[in-house]
Amino acid sequence: MQAQNIIFPAQILRGAGAVSRIGEVCGLLGSRALIIGGHSGLAAVEAHIRYQLAASSVTVVGREWFGGVCSESHIHRLAQVVQATGADLVIGVGGGKALDTSKAVGVETRVPVVTVPTIAATCAAVTPLTVRYHDDGHFRDLFPLNQAPAVVIIDTEIIAAAPLRWLAAGLGDTLAKWYEFRAISAGLDNHSGIARASIANSRICYDLINTHGPPPAMQFAKGCPMLRWSKYWMRYLCLPD
């Protein structure tokens, strides 16, 4: 029987104000942090992250834009920054491409990664996988990683402040999991526990969205705070994969 290697994040912190613990958790992982992210994500949380790291005696050795696409050239470029600055920790901030880039940089340089998603559009914060593109933005491949993030920090206040389109994108991505697994499993005689768990998990997500998906989207479109619905859309980040 072939051994199966199942990789999960070591720790997930989630809830309102969760990013306030980033100094605490990073202090256990390293002392020199490189922050990598997208422009919007960094604008939303960089100042708070720096404040928390300073309070825990973690030095920020640099702050880098991830490059706009998760490509091999940007991954290598940022890996060189890690080596040049002596960073022993990478903090990835933003959406899927920024987080995927940060995870790949951590693997290439063999340093732990902390992910801080700022939108609910993707589950990239928790997966040991990077979706790579060519520099021109065309899809290249799915690149499995040999480590998941050391810590995932999902702050509901930060994510609730993002535009509605990112929540809608996350709902659509999660709904698709059920159809994907249903199509894949239909032609296979696969009754392993992992396969069954994947199918069941995708169905749970589908049912949750059918029941709880429309209200937060409609209320947010009317200008109501989305934070009150966080117990539902939080599941979309952590359950699909």
Secondary structure by P-SEA (a helix, b strand, c coil): cbbbbbbbbcccccccccccaaaaaaaacccbbbbbbcaaaaaacaaaaaaaaaaacccccccccccccccaaaaaaaaaaaaaacccbbbbbccaaaaaaaaaaaaaacbbbbbbbcccccccccccccccccccccccccccccccccbbbbcaaaaaaccaaaaaaaaaaaaaaaaaaaaaacccccccaaaaaaaaaaaaaaaaaacccaaaaaaaaaccccccccccccccccccc
